[in-house]
Amino acid sequence: MNIIIASSNKGKIVEIQRWLPEHTVTPYSEILGSFEIEETGKTFQENAIIKAKDIVKRLEESKYDKEYIVISDDSGITVPALNNEPNIYSARYAGENASDKENNTKLISKLNEKNISKTKAFYTACLAVAYKKEVYTTHGWMHGEVINQEKGDGGFGYDPLFIPDGYENTLGILENSVKKELSHRSKALSLAMKVIGVILK
């Protein structure tokens, strides 16, 4: 089955490709070209659905003739001590087209403003699976703490600031095998695989 990923985030694409080795996984940009999908939803679920439907619509308009499933993801980190920021704005916390480094710097600054060196936080991932005229969604969460300094250069996004529950190192230091086991996206993908298994029967 052709799995088309409704994301231009290289880190997300690689993570999804690791999970779906038996399928042909292709970023939408390789078929439709590069463009931004406007995220106008108020929740991770709404944004994931918007992205999946947008890619399906464009594929139909382009007369794409292979059978496919579109998978979209909306995810981010939430810090309760910071009024639940950045939440759905995680990718653009420091502004539109902000880099991971710029977003991390802003989060560190917000923590320092409140004299917080470590506090509870959690990641949320919502995946939308679009097949033919139906859209299904799954969720996954990862709980832990954020710190006010970057540690490690692995992963992407806020990984260098996030320490999962039960661990002493950030996701920027932990091995990929550990992150795959803990990841909010992995949990949502695991459920999405069950959905895909059912709809392809």
Secondary structure, DSSP 4 states (H G I P E B T S, - for coil): -EEEE----HHHHHHHHHH-TTSEEEETHHHH---PPP---SSHHHHHHHHHHHHHHHHHHTT--S-EEEEEEEEEEEEGGGTTEEGGGGGGTTSTT--HHHHHHHHHHHHHHTT-SEEEEEEEEEEEEEETTEEEEEEEEEEEEEESS---S-SSTTGGGEEETT-SS-TTTS-HHHHHHH-HHHHHHHHHHHHHHHHT-
